[in-house]
Amino acid sequence: MAKLFNPLQVGAYTLSHRVTLAPMTRLRTTQPGDVPSAMMADFYGQRASDGGLEIVEAASVSVQARSYLGAASIYHDDQMEGWQAITKAVHAKGGRVFLQLIHGGRQSHVEMTGGVDPVAPSVVPFDGVAVTKDGFVPASPHRALGIDEIPGIVEDFRAAAQRAKDAGFDGVELHAANGYLVDQFIQDGTNQRSDSYGGPIQNRVRFLRETLEALISVWGAERVGVRISPSGEWGGISDSDPEATFSYVASVLDSYKIAYLHVIEPRVKGDDTLHHDHAPVATKYLRKHFSGPIIAAGGFDRESAIAIVESGDADLVAFGRHFSSNPDLPYRLKHDLPLTPYVRAAFWGGSEKAYSDFLTYEESQALETRTTVDEAENA
């Protein structure tokens, strides 16, 4: 049996397999208020498995942190019932579920931030996008955070972590990837500060440390993960020496003994694959700097997932696109069954169609059998 389907201890939890649901922004909350919808509870419940790990889509920690209309948030009481329905659905099937926490930083628009300018470590030219009632639109001009504002954002992360705990999650993941605020502080293409949060890498990871410590204060390190994207291109992010930068980041995270390090391979950008034949590179060089479990994400299929876990460069593999259309993906991968194609047009918002209406393999086989019988009887 391939190690991909073997048990593994991840932080405080023993998982029965290593096929993880990746966080995917699907824009299915109820508006106004970013309230988790019933179809979201269906979606996550369908994809839960006994002893499996799901990482729920990025939830904004404040109004200022929002980037996309319809995306998740966790900053007010009216959202809690929806989040509780999601955790109950996953736990009913014996699964574990972490919530990813995010601040969008400069990747936003004044319609999403309550009318105030998006914020970033520094003002750097940026031609990214946000999502408003008008769909994808250019991001609003951003401003640099004052050093006195940073503790308030750290507190927003802590408060969101507490809400996640109250909602019944098993842990939280800090979104430090894809060019959002934490990543903007880490990488020198977006962080041009000259104070204690900028300059050398030791300063640029200060915001990462402070937000991580806020999450740990609520959960303990064994129930907190961190996601990074070395050499990622989403969000106009860049660094002059990404391998050195993220090797240092991995070493810092290792010192906290967190539950896991979640690494997006640079061959993907958001929901697109940039380099189809590009072998994983980030997990390979990060492995020697991080001693805990590593989750690899980005462009994996069954063969490459098995290979990277067997190599030891990663311990788990996160799937997004294939999991979106295959609610029983761990079962299909274990038994080498055909996969239902994903529907790209349904990724960024919509209804239950091509979201929570996909069938498991057993359900599709039963439907096929019934259809064959009905056709024979009506012949």
Secondary structure, DSSP 8 states (H G I E B T S, - for coil): --GGGS-EEETTEEES--EEE--------BTTTTB--HHHHHHHHHT--TT-EEEEEEEESSSTT--BTT-EE-SSGGGHHHHHHHHHHHHTTT-EEEEEEE--TTS--TTTTTSS--EESS------EEEETTEEEE----EE--GGGHHHHHHHHHHHHHHHHHTT-SEEEEE--TTSHHHHHHSTTT----STTSSSHHHHTHHHHHHHHHHHHHH-GGGEEEEE-TT--TTS---SSHHHHHHHHHHHHHHHT-SEEEEE-TTEETTEES-TT----HHHHHGGG--S-EEEESS--HHHHHHHHHHTS-SEEEESHHHHH-TTHHHHHHTT-------GGGSSS--STTTT----HHHHHHHHHHHHHHHHHT-
